[in-house]
Amino acid sequence: MKAAAGDRLIVEGTRDGEHRRVGLIVEVGHADGSPPYLVRWLDDEHETLVFPGPDARVVHTVR
């Protein structure tokens, strides 16, 4: 998985009762765009360090 600051991270809920989370990637951990990512979640503006799993995907921002 590769991303850049400004891209969106979408994490699908994999268990009953979990919902999709969408966040803005604020900072990328490595120069090559690999995780971890500092993500600001759009639903509550909380920022967390994320190591995306198989239920996540990146939506790239048009540059």
The 8 nearest C-alpha neighbors of each residue, nearest first, counted from 0:
[[1, 33, 2, 34, 57, 32, 56, 51],
 [2, 0, 32, 33, 3, 31, 34, 57],
 [3, 1, 32, 6, 33, 57, 0, 4],
 [2, 4, 6, 32, 5, 27, 24, 1],
 [3, 5, 25, 24, 26, 6, 27, 2],
 [4, 6, 24, 3, 23, 25, 60, 7],
 [7, 5, 59, 60, 24, 4, 3, 58],
 [8, 6, 23, 58, 22, 57, 24, 9],
 [7, 9, 57, 22, 21, 56, 23, 58],
 [10, 8, 21, 56, 55, 20, 57, 7],
 [9, 11, 55, 20, 19, 54, 21, 8],
 [10, 12, 19, 54, 13, 55, 9, 20],
 [13, 11, 17, 18, 19, 14, 10, 54],
 [12, 14, 11, 17, 15, 54, 18, 16],
 [15, 13, 17, 12, 16, 18, 11, 19],
 [14, 16, 17, 13, 12, 18, 11, 19],
 [15, 17, 14, 18, 12, 13, 19, 11],
 [18, 16, 12, 15, 14, 13, 19, 11],
 [17, 19, 12, 20, 16, 11, 13, 15],
 [18, 20, 11, 12, 10, 21, 17, 9],
 [21, 19, 10, 9, 18, 11, 22, 40],
 [22, 20, 9, 8, 41, 40, 10, 19],
 [21, 23, 40, 8, 41, 39, 7, 38],
 [22, 24, 7, 39, 38, 25, 6, 5],
 [23, 25, 38, 4, 5, 6, 7, 26],
 [24, 26, 4, 37, 38, 23, 5, 39],
 [27, 25, 37, 4, 36, 24, 28, 38],
 [26, 28, 36, 29, 32, 3, 4, 37],
 [27, 29, 35, 34, 36, 26, 33, 30],
 [30, 28, 31, 32, 33, 27, 34, 35],
 [29, 31, 32, 28, 27, 33, 3, 34],
 [30, 32, 29, 33, 1, 2, 28, 27],
 [33, 31, 1, 2, 30, 29, 3, 27],
 [32, 34, 1, 29, 31, 0, 35, 2],
 [35, 33, 36, 28, 50, 27, 32, 29],
 [34, 36, 50, 28, 49, 27, 48, 33],
 [37, 35, 27, 34, 49, 48, 28, 26],
 [36, 38, 48, 26, 25, 47, 24, 49],
 [37, 39, 24, 46, 47, 23, 25, 22],
 [40, 38, 46, 23, 22, 45, 44, 41],
 [41, 39, 22, 44, 45, 42, 43, 21],
 [40, 42, 22, 44, 43, 21, 39, 23],
 [41, 43, 40, 44, 21, 20, 22, 45],
 [42, 44, 45, 41, 40, 39, 46, 22],
 [45, 43, 40, 41, 39, 42, 46, 22],
 [46, 44, 43, 39, 40, 47, 41, 38],
 [47, 45, 39, 38, 40, 44, 37, 48],
 [48, 46, 38, 37, 49, 45, 39, 40],
 [47, 49, 37, 36, 38, 35, 50, 46],
 [50, 48, 36, 35, 51, 47, 37, 38],
 [49, 51, 35, 34, 52, 36, 48, 37],
 [52, 50, 49, 55, 53, 34, 35, 54],
 [51, 53, 54, 55, 50, 10, 56, 49],
 [52, 54, 55, 51, 56, 10, 11, 0],
 [53, 55, 52, 11, 10, 56, 13, 12],
 [56, 54, 10, 53, 9, 52, 51, 11],
 [55, 57, 9, 8, 10, 58, 54, 0],
 [58, 56, 8, 7, 59, 9, 2, 6],
 [59, 57, 7, 6, 8, 60, 56, 9],
 [58, 60, 6, 57, 61, 7, 2, 3],
 [59, 61, 6, 62, 5, 58, 7, 3],
 [60, 62, 59, 6, 5, 58, 3, 7],
 [61, 60, 59, 5, 6, 3, 4, 58]]
